[in-house]
Amino acid sequence: MNFKKEGFVNSQARNLAFLQPGNSLISEQYRIIRTNIMFSNVDSDIQSVLFTSEMPGAGKSTTAANVAAAFAQAGKRTVLVDADLRRPTSHYTFGLSNQSGLTTSIVNQLHMEEIIKHTSVENLDLITSGPVPPNPSELLSSIKMTQLLRELKSHYDMIIVDSPPVLAVTDAQILSKHTDGTVIVTDVKNNNVHRLKEAKQLLEKTDSKILGVVLNNVNMKKESKNNYHYYGSDD
């Protein structure tokens, strides 16, 4: 079965700024981050980016989805990979089925074409997490996962990977080995500089290239003169 032909579960995308009317200011912030990512490495192109956070609830899944949409809007053929196998949300965000996805691909040796789903955003495809497994870290560190990410690079201009928080589990460290860069998302209302430093150190142990930090829940009125931040959202 080709899951590209699956229908939408519902027509309302959740927390996707690019599909919400009147969100031009918010959308512009994601375009700024898209541009920063594109120019973050002058020596080679950035083709795959991991999004993570230091703790749950920072908004990293919403940020990953909107940045993926920003790349797609720029004409880049983009795929969003929901590699948060413990708390997946992308199928809700895009209103798609999660009966098959990343986990079923790894376990059942499905081909890439069988798990890729189209979204309502032009140029943006999605690989949902699939059913929650009992051994997420083992699946993400498997040869099949490495092969899938390598195969995606030959078909897409940009790969956005949503992973679990760094301080909660080792999944982000595992995945960061296979992406060109990592973005840490933090909630400015609840973040802690010590936790951020610890997350950074853990990622650096796996030689992850940290591209930057996204600040969520910034008061946009106070920051009106400098809006290089993201809006508040749920993880």
Secondary structure, DSSP 8 states (H G I E B T S, - for coil): --GGG---S-S--SS-GGGSTT-HHHHHHHHHHHHHHHTS-SSS---EEEEEESSTTS-HHHHHHHHHHHHHHTT--EEEEE--SSS--HHHHHT---SSSHHHHHHHT--HHHH-EE-SSTTEEEE---S--S-HHHHHTSHHHHHHHHHHHTT-SEEEEE---TTT-SHHHHHHTTSSEEEEEEETTT--HHHHHHHHHHHHTTT--EEEEEEES--TTTTTT---S------
